[in-house]
Amino acid sequence: MKALCQPPPLWPNFPAGAVRAYTLHGRADGYVLSVQHGLHEAVLTAKRGGARRFARLDTALALLRTLRAAAVEVRLADTAPPARPVAPRPHP
């Protein structure tokens, strides 16, 4: 995925109607926003590089409201904790 700069530099790069979808990917340490535009998908980056991580879902949604996003897909599959080993039950 291509990386994008944090808004305001993010938004002027897209012509009106070019953004097809917004997706919030759940991670163990927060949420990452990806934007689908045209045939490409890009991840929102922080000012100092790396993916911009939102600690809370509310914070990410507040940014999307300012961008006037009509719909957002939230993928929580990556936030699932690793499966714990199950101890065998003692037989009576």
C-alpha positions in Angstrom: 0.0 0.0 0.0 1.1 3.5 -0.8 1.5 5.9 2.1 -0.3 9.3 2.4 0.5 12.3 4.4 -1.6 13.5 7.3 -4.4 16.0 6.4 -4.4 18.7 5.3 -1.7 17.4 2.7 -3.8 14.2 2.3 -7.0 15.7 1.0 -5.9 18.1 -1.8 -4.2 15.1 -3.5 -7.6 13.6 -4.3 -10.0 15.2 -6.8 -13.7 15.4 -5.8 -15.3 12.0 -5.8 -12.0 10.1 -6.2 -12.1 8.3 -2.8 -14.0 5.1 -3.2 -13.8 3.8 0.4 -12.3 4.3 3.8 -11.2 1.3 5.9 -10.1 1.3 9.6 -7.9 -1.7 10.3 -7.9 -2.8 13.9 -4.5 -3.5 15.4 -3.3 -4.5 18.8 -2.0 -0.9 19.4 -4.9 1.0 17.8 -6.5 1.6 14.4 -4.9 2.4 11.0 -6.8 4.2 8.3 -6.5 3.2 4.6 -8.1 5.1 1.7 -9.1 3.5 -1.6 -8.9 5.9 -4.5 -9.2 4.8 -8.1 -7.4 1.5 -8.3 -5.0 2.2 -5.5 -5.1 1.9 -1.7 -3.0 4.1 0.6 -2.4 4.2 4.3 -2.5 7.4 6.3 0.9 8.2 7.7 2.1 10.1 10.7 4.2 13.3 10.4 7.3 11.4 11.4 6.8 8.4 9.1 5.1 5.1 9.7 1.4 4.4 9.7 -0.8 6.9 11.7 -2.2 4.9 14.6 -5.4 6.0 16.3 -5.6 4.8 19.9 -9.4 5.1 20.0 -12.0 4.4 17.3 -13.7 7.8 18.3 -10.6 9.7 17.3 -10.4 8.1 13.9 -14.1 8.7 13.3 -13.7 12.3 14.2 -11.1 12.7 11.4 -13.4 10.9 9.0 -16.3 13.2 9.9 -14.1 16.2 9.0 -13.4 14.5 5.6 -17.1 14.0 5.2 -16.9 10.3 4.8 -20.3 8.8 4.1 -19.3 5.2 5.0 -16.4 3.5 6.8 -15.5 -0.2 6.9 -14.0 -1.3 10.2 -12.0 -4.5 10.2 -11.4 -6.0 13.6 -9.8 -9.3 12.6 -6.3 -8.1 13.4 -7.3 -7.0 16.9 -8.2 -10.5 18.0 -5.9 -11.7 20.8 -3.9 -14.8 20.1 -5.7 -18.0 21.1 -4.9 -19.2 24.5 -3.9 -22.8 24.9 -6.7 -24.8 26.5 -5.6 -27.0 29.4 -7.0 -30.5 29.1 -9.8 -31.3 31.5 -9.2 -33.9 34.2 -11.1 -37.1 33.7 -13.4 -38.1 36.6 
